[in-house]
Amino acid sequence: MSTISKRLPKISREPEAMMLYFADLPPEGSLEIADNFVVDFSPDDDITGLEILWDDAYRAGSEPELLAFGIFGSALVSLAYHYAKHAGQKPRDVVRNKAADYIAATDLPLHVTASEPAGLTIVDASGNPLLCADIRYGPRGIIQPDMAPQLSAGIDRLSQSTPHSPGAVGVAVFIDETGALRRQPPVAPGVWLDWPGARLLGGPSRAHVAIIPPHQRKYPWLPKDFLSLPPMD
C-alpha cells in the first residue's frame, strides 16, 4: 500500500513552470536531477514533489512525455537514496512501484506497466508508450568476470525497440553495486552517476544511465543526461 498522501493542488500549472505534489509534507530542500527538473525532499530524503521548470513553449505538444520522464527520474533518484533499504528487491520493481505511487498521488492519466519492450514502460490512457526503461544491476555476491557488456545491453535493447514506439523516450540504467566497473568508460550516450544510497563492499557504487531520444520526435526539454547526485549526509 502506498504511503504517499494526497494534497491539493496535486498539480500546479503556470506559464513558466509546473509543480507536482507527491506527498503532503513540507520540503526540507531541493535537488536538480536533470536540466530544469527539480525534486523536493523531506528530512529523511523522501521525495515530496517535482518542479518542472520548462515554460509553456517547451512543454507544448509533449506534456505527457515530459511528465513521464519527470516521474521516472523522481522514482530513480528515490531508489538511489534509499537503495540499501530495498536490498533483495529488483531495482526495476522498486522504480516501477515508486513511479506508480507518484502517478496515483497526482491523479495523472498515466500508467506503469511491466510489459515489453523494456520491462518498465509508462503509457498514456490509450496505452501509448511515453517512456521505456531498461534497469539492470551487478549485485554483490555474484562473481561475473566481465560485466562491461551490461553497459551497452540496455542501450542496444531500447535502441532496437523504441522505433516501434516513435514518441517514447528510452532510459537505460545499469547499477554497479560493488564498483567493479569503476574504471570502465561510459558507453555513449550514457554517463556514470554516483549512487549515494548504496554503501556496499567492493568500492563506491555508481550507476550508468543513458537517455535515448525518440526516433521520430524531438523534445526541446529532453536533457542529454541526469546530473550527479550528492552524497547522503
N, C-alpha and C positions, 0 to 999 in steps of 0.2 A: 504494500500500500504506500502511496506517495506521502511523504511528509511535508510537501510543499503546500502552503496555504495560499488562498486566493486573496486578492486585494483589488480595489477599484482606484483608478482605471487599470485594467490588465495590460492595455497597450495605449500609449500616448503618441499621437502623430502630430508633428509640427512641420512647417515647410522646410526647416533646416535640419531636422533630426527625427528619430523615432526612439521610444523607450519601451522596453518590455519588462514587466514586473513578474518575477518568478516566485517571490515569497514576501510575506508581509512582515519584513524585518528591516530595521534601519541599517543602511550600509555602513561598514566600517571604513571602506576605502574602495578604490577602483584600479583597474589594470587594463591597459590597451593590449589586446591579444592579437590584433591584426590592424592594418590601417583603418582607422575610424570605426573599429569595433571594440567597445569598452565594456568589460564586465564589472559589476558592483559586487562586493562580497561582504559577508558578515565577519565578526571577530574570529569565528572558528573556520574561516575560509570557505564557507558555503556561498555559492553564487546566488545572489538575490535578484539580479536584474541584468539587462543588456541594453547598452546605449549604442545605437547605430547612427553615427554622425555623418551620414550622407544625406544631402538635401534632395528635394523632390526631383530635380533634374536628373540626378544619378539613379534614383530609385524607380523612375517611371518605366513601366513596361517589364520590369523584372523583380517586383517586390516579393513574390513568393519564393523565388530562388535566393534572394538576399536574406529573407527570413530563415530559410532552411539552412543556409550557410552559417548565419549567426547562431542559430540554435545548436547546430552541430559543434561549432567552435566552442561555445559555452560548455557543452557537455564534455568535450575533450579536455578542456582546461580543468573542469571539476575532477575528472579522472586523474589528471596529472598531480593535483594537490592532495588527493585522497587515495593514492594508488595503493599504499600499504594496507589500508583498511579493506580493500577489495581483493586481498590475496586469496588465491584459489578460484577466483571467478575469471572468466574470459573478458579481457578488456572490451571487446566488441559488444558483449552483452551489457556491460556496465554503461557504456556510452549510449547504447540504444535505449536502455531503460531511463537514463537521465534525460535524454532528448525527449522521450515520450512524456516525462514529468513536466518539462518546460512547456511543451505544446499544450498539455492539459491545463496547466496553470494560466495560460494566456488565451485559451479557447480559440487558438488559431485553426483554420481549416486544413490542417496538415496531419499526416500520419507517418509513423515509423514502421517499416517492415523489415523482415529478415529474409526477404526474397533475393534471388539473383538479379542482376549480375554481381552485386558486391557483398551481399550478406548484411549490409545495413544501408537502407535506402529511405530517404524522406520523400514522400509523394504528396501531391495536392489532393483535393477532394475527389477528383476524377481518376486518381491513380497514376497521374503522370509523374515520372521521376524528376525531382528537383535537385537532389544531391545523392550521390552514390559514394560510399566509403568502404575501403578495404583496410581492416585493422588486424595486424599480426603482431606477435611478440616473441622474443627469445627468452624463455623463462630460465631462472636459475635452477640448478639441479639437473638440467638436461645438457649433456655434452654434445655439442654439434661442432665438428671441426671447421666448417665453413658456413657461416650464416649470411655471408655477404650477398648471395643471390636473393635473399629475402628482401633486400632493399629495393630491388627492381621488380620483384614479382608482383607486388600490388599495383605498381605503376603500370606494368605491362597489362595486367588484367583489366584495369579500368580503361586504359587507352584503347584496348580492343573491344570493350563492351559499351562504352559511352556513345559510340556512333549510333547505337540503337535508341539512345535517349539524347537527341541532339541538343537539348537545352540544359541538361543536367551537369552540375559541377562535380568533379571527381576529387576525392581526397584519399591518398594512400598513406597509411601510418604503419611504421614498424617500431615497436618499443624494445629497446635493447636493455633489458633489466640489469644485466651484470656489467655493462660497459665493454663487452667482448669486442665490439666493433668500433671502439673509440678512435682508432687510427684509420678507419675506413673513410675515404672521401664520400661526400654525398652523391647520390645519383640524381641527375637533373630530371625534373625541376625541383627535386627535394632539397631540404636543408635539415641540419641537425639542430634539435632544440634540447635544452636541459629539461629533465623530467624530475621536478623537485620533490615529489611525494614518495619516491621510491629510493630509500637508502638501503641498498642491498649489498651483499658481499660481491666482490669481483670488480669494483670500480664504479665510477659515477654513472648513474643511469641516464640515458638520453633517448629521444625519440626522433626518428627520421620521418619527416612529414612532407608530402608533395601535394600541391594543389594543381589539379589538371583542369584547364578551362574547357568549356563546351566546344564541340567540333563546329557547330553551325551558328553560334551566337557569341556576341561579345558583351560582357557586363562591365561597365566603367567602374563599378565599385569593387570588383573582384581583386583581392590582393594577390601578389605573387607568392607570398608565404605567410605563415604565422610568425609572431615575434617571440623572442626568447623569454622564458618565464623566470622571474626572480626566485631565489631560494626561499623556502619557508622559514619563518622566524624561529 
